[in-house]
Amino acid sequence: MSPLHRHLVLLVVALAVLLPATPGGQTTTARPPKPVLGATPPPQLIPAPGLATDQPYAPQAILPGGIVVPIFPPDSPLLNKTRIQEAEVYNMAGVPGRIASIVNVHNPSVELHRVPASLNTGAAVIVVAGGGHNTLNVGSEGADFVPFFYNYGINTVILRYRLRRDGYNSQVDAVNDMLQAIKMVRAYAMDWGLDPAKIGAVGFSAGAELTAPAALKYSEFDRTHDVPGNPLAKISSRPNFVGLIYPGPSPFRGGAPVPIPDDAPAAFIASGGVGDAVHAVWADEFFAAFLRARIPNLEMHIYGNGRHPGDVLPEGGTMSGGLTDRNGIPFGTWQFRFIDWFRDLGFMQKPGVETKAARDAAARAAHPPRSQ
């Protein structure tokens, strides 16, 4: 090969390496142009769990400005003393800076997010995330409700309860966490600008599995823990209202004859229907039991189109939960039906004004129906 031919071959090879890909799909190693605005800055203020020490773990705020209070004293017999020092574990999957879920909760807590006095109704909703007792989905079923309820003058409290995956009994330990959280929020009502007659809980899936018995077992819990040295002994754990959203197994599952207190709280229920039939049946069991007992201010929405969060959808992807739009179906607007119900019962009046829910519950307790 002559020197001229060698130079031509080298030139062709160099051009093949440097030129961009052709429409025919040929590869190229050409460098991409530099970004006009420079590299995107990294996300800021990423939340992180606290450090494990030789002291009880100090839960950290999930959202800025949160006031976090452990619900049990460190020496409580209801805590696992061998694990209370362990740090929580955050799952940050999804959007940077957003906590999707938390596990390894051994020092359960409440996290308060207040509204300003100009908006404040005095109402507080304890949001109780689901996750199948395997995780706490505190993103979509917790933190997202802070700005939503803020717009209506409703204070939000995020509960971090103990999980079955971490060795706890969800029907005992987690239900105790739920009832103790109500006591704790009511104990702080004056300091936090809350109306002690407007404190309740809204639970999702496994979280609703804890919220439902809280509407039934408050007197038993209060009697059991009315012991010397308990600073919350005389504070009621009765919720003034409960919300059960695509709830887990009902206390009335399979027709179980569970006693219903004469002053049981008002209840709001929402679930998908046939598309989430298992949870709809559990929702219906609770509704039917409260209806038979004539507990006032009971409301349920079973949507014709809707699946459980995480379920695979025929068109691809999975059903979302919490406040999300759910591809435009009416099930994605249950939260506005809740606000309608909440307003109807008087919870959105100014602090100190007696609610319709309170009047109706007192009347039901004073004159329970003869046949249920």
Secondary structure, 3 states (H helix, E strand, C coil): CCHHHHHHHHHHHHHHHHCCCCCCCCCCCCCCCCCCCCCCCCCCCCCCCCCCCCCCCCCCCCCCCCEEEECCCCCCCCCCCCCCCCCCEEECCCCCCCCCEEECCCCCEEEEECCCCCCCCCCEEEEECCCCCCCECCHHHHHCHHHHHHCCCCEEEEEECCCHHHCCCHHHHHHHHHHHHHHHHHHCHHHHCCCCCCEEEEEECHHHHHHHHHCCCHHHHHHHCCCCCCCCCCCCCCCCEEEEECCCCCCCHHHCCCCCCCCCCEEEEEEECHHHHHHHHHHHHHHHHHHHCCCCCEEEEEECCCCCCCCECCCCCECCCCCCCCCCCHHHHHHHHHHHHHHHCCCCCCCCCCCHHHHHHHHHHHCCCCCC
